[in-house]
Amino acid sequence: MRVLLVTGKGGVGKTTHALAAALGAAEHGHRVFVLSADPAHSLGDALGRPVGARATEIAPRVFAREVNAQEELDRSWSEIQHWLRALLRDGADDLVAEELLVFPGLEELMALRAVREVEATGDFDVCVVDCAPTGATLRMLRFPDALRIFMENFFELERRGARLLRPLVARTHAGRMLPREEFFEAVERLYGEVEEVRQILLDEARTTARLVLNPARVVVDETRRTYAYLCLYGVATDALIVNRVMPPEAAAGWFGKWAAKERAELEEIRASFALPLLEAPLRQTEVRGEAALRALAEAVYAGRDPAARFAEARPIRITRVAGRARIEIDLPGASKEEVEVTARGDELFVRVRDATRRIALPASLAGRTVRSARLEGGRLRIELGA
């Protein structure tokens, strides 16, 4: 099943374009499911009709659902929440405790678990995901690495320690601070589900992100950072959608300076991203309802299948050059001062600004040192020693 992740800065029109892509793909004969993983759901607002937590047919061959992240969390998180809530009970009220019990990025990951369920039905060819705004999407990308560090380095130690201490303190006040075995089983289950979602995100053969932006400097700058982080975490991006582009006839008169500024930003976008650029013209009326969304899809894709891959992107590549192993990572918009590379055992650690990615190395490259790391033209080249 093809998975298309649509994301962008809040307010740029990502929900509108997620729906437009879904309806356009259905026009090409695909059976399409649209998922909203944004906590502030707006599929219904863009369609002009209700869309809820249950799958709803919104057009021929198109179903939609706004995922209730809290319900998804309760399925794997209830045992964990029970223990954490008990720890917090003495020092925080229930509302504060609820807010503290969900780690950044976890809600979005649990919402994406619904992609597996859509695929399991076997009824759909394409799943379009209306992702949370870019800040939440980046937290979602970081969470699996943080959870993996905990599982690999602390989980079994904590579990064995709890088993040893539980009989000794079971009847004391400290006994409630020790998690029960059900807690560890729930963490294992959660880890397995997060890993399955991560594998969907990293499957470049079927999953790509599509970034929506407006031709405004603050949005372009954030999109550039988002693209770099998607590349760093191994998520392929196949196109940019520049939304609400002012038409040529607006170049004269009162909007002349604004139109000139937009043209300059469009040139900057073309120079900054090695990706296909799709433009959505500013419409005379609000894009709302099925007819308007279909018209938008036709304007953006001009008869092409929105479910197609518009770039065969591989964010991370491992090759051999002159007998040495080389790892290439696309990092558009990053500067050499912001990049740090180290290797430890069978993993490579790449830090860009405040984000660190752990990249598993093939067994044949495990234990090698970093011979050189150079950032040129938005591409990081890392050569490993013999």
C-alpha positions, -999 to 999 in steps of 0.1 A, spaced: 0 0 0 13 34 -9 16 58 20 17 96 14 26 118 44 14 154 40 29 179 64 39 215 67 38 245 90 4 251 107 -19 272 85 -2 266 51 -30 243 38 -17 208 44 -51 194 52 -66 208 21 -38 193 0 -41 159 17 -77 157 7 -71 171 -28 -44 144 -33 -68 117 -20 -96 127 -43 -72 131 -72 -58 96 -66 -93 82 -66 -99 98 -100 -70 76 -112 -88 44 -100 -71 40 -66 -90 30 -34 -79 57 -10 -80 61 28 -74 96 44 -61 96 80 -59 128 101 -30 124 126 -32 161 135 -46 165 171 -65 196 158 -85 177 132 -98 197 102 -107 172 76 -144 179 83 -138 216 81 -122 213 46 -148 190 33 -178 209 48 -192 177 63 -185 157 95 -156 133 97 -151 114 129 -131 86 146 -148 59 125 -141 55 88 -165 75 67 -169 73 29 -165 109 17 -165 102 -21 -165 72 -44 -134 50 -35 -124 75 -7 -128 69 30 -116 93 58 -110 91 95 -99 115 122 -78 94 146 -85 98 183 -49 97 196 -61 93 232 -81 61 223 -50 48 205 -29 55 235 -52 38 259 -48 5 239 -11 3 248 -5 29 274 -31 22 301 -9 0 323 20 25 319 -3 54 328 -17 35 358 17 32 374 28 68 365 -4 82 377 1 65 411 36 81 414 22 115 406 -9 113 427 6 128 458 21 158 441 -3 167 412 -40 168 405 -55 144 379 -55 170 351 -19 179 355 -10 142 358 -27 134 325 -7 161 308 26 148 322 19 112 312 22 116 274 57 121 260 63 145 231 58 127 198 40 97 213 5 109 203 14 114 167 31 80 165 1 62 180 -21 80 155 1 67 127 -5 32 140 -38 34 122 -19 31 89 -12 -5 98 -49 -11 104 -58 4 70 -32 -18 53 -44 -49 72 -79 -46 56 -65 -51 21 -92 -28 8 -70 2 -1 -42 10 -25 -32 44 -10 -32 59 25 -29 97 27 -19 110 61 -27 145 71 2 148 96 5 172 126 23 205 119 60 202 114 70 208 150 50 178 162 61 157 132 97 163 142 91 153 178 74 121 164 105 113 144 128 116 174 107 95 198 116 60 184 153 67 188 148 78 224 126 48 232 152 24 216 180 38 237 159 31 268 150 -4 257 185 -14 248 203 1 278 179 3 307 148 -17 302 160 -52 312 181 -38 341 150 -20 355 129 -51 350 153 -74 368 157 -49 396 120 -46 401 116 -84 402 143 -86 429 129 -58 451 92 -64 447 90 -93 473 110 -72 498 90 -40 496 56 -52 485 39 -43 518 57 -9 523 49 25 510 78 22 486 61 -9 471 38 12 450 68 29 434 79 -4 418 62 -11 385 44 -44 382 52 -70 355 22 -57 335 40 -24 332 70 -39 316 49 -61 293 30 -29 282 63 -11 275 75 -40 254 42 -40 235 44 -2 230 80 -5 217 70 -32 192 42 -10 179 64 21 176 90 0 157 64 -12 133 53 24 126 89 35 122 94 8 96 65 21 77 80 57 78 114 45 66 101 22 38 111 45 10 97 20 -16 62 30 -6 63 59 19 71 95 10 65 128 26 51 158 7 58 192 21 33 220 18 45 256 22 36 292 12 60 315 -6 69 335 25 104 336 41 94 324 75 76 294 60 104 286 36 130 287 63 110 262 85 103 240 55 141 239 47 148 227 83 119 202 81 133 187 49 167 184 65 153 166 95 132 143 74 163 133 54 183 129 87 157 105 100 155 86 68 120 97 56 120 102 18 104 134 5 92 133 -31 77 168 -37 70 203 -25 36 219 -29 38 257 -29 3 268 -19 -16 300 -26 8 314 -53 -4 348 -65 -15 346 -102 4 367 -128 -25 392 -132 -19 403 -96 16 416 -104 3 450 -112 -14 475 -89 -17 474 -51 -3 438 -49 26 444 -72 53 445 -45 38 414 -28 38 395 -61 74 405 -68 84 392 -33 66 359 -39 85 355 -72 118 360 -54 108 334 -28 98 309 -55 133 313 -70 148 307 -35 127 276 -31 138 262 -65 174 269 -55 171 254 -20 154 221 -26 164 194 -51 128 183 -53 99 186 -78 80 218 -73 42 218 -75 23 251 -75 -12 257 -62 -25 291 -74 -43 314 -49 -80 307 -55 -107 334 -57 -128 316 -31 -120 294 -1 -112 258 -10 -139 240 8 -160 210 -3 -155 181 -26 -158 200 -59 -133 227 -48 -109 201 -36 -111 182 -69 -105 214 -88 -74 221 -66 -61 186 -73 -64 192 -111 -46 225 -108 -17 211 -88 -12 177 -105 -24 186 -140 -37 152 -149 -9 133 -131 -16 107 -105 -11 123 -70 -3 88 -57 28 85 -80 63 91 -67 76 124 -80 112 117 -70 130 85 -63 146 99 -32 169 79 -9 178 101 20 206 78 32 228 58 9 257 35 16 282 28 -12 318 19 -18 342 43 -34 378 33 -41 375 4 -17 362 25 12 327 26 26 309 59 20 276 70 36 258 99 20 230 118 38 210 146 22 210 176 46 197 206 27 200 239 46 225 226 72 259 242 77 291 224 86 291 241 120 258 224 128 269 189 120 287 164 142 294 128 133 307 100 155 307 62 152 304 37 181 302 0 175 277 -8 149 260 26 149 267 60 134 255 91 153 248 122 132 238 154 150 223 183 132 215 213 154 195 199 182 186 166 166 206 134 167 200 103 145 213 68 153 220 50 120 225 12 122 255 1 102 257 -32 83 277 -59 101 305 -55 76 310 -18 87 306 -23 125 335 -10 146 350 12 119 360 48 127 349 79 109 378 88 85 362 120 72 329 139 71 323 166 46 292 187 39 290 199 3 260 212 -16 235 200 11 250 165 11 269 150 40 296 125 28 310 102 55 339 79 48 347 51 72 381 37 79 392 2 71 
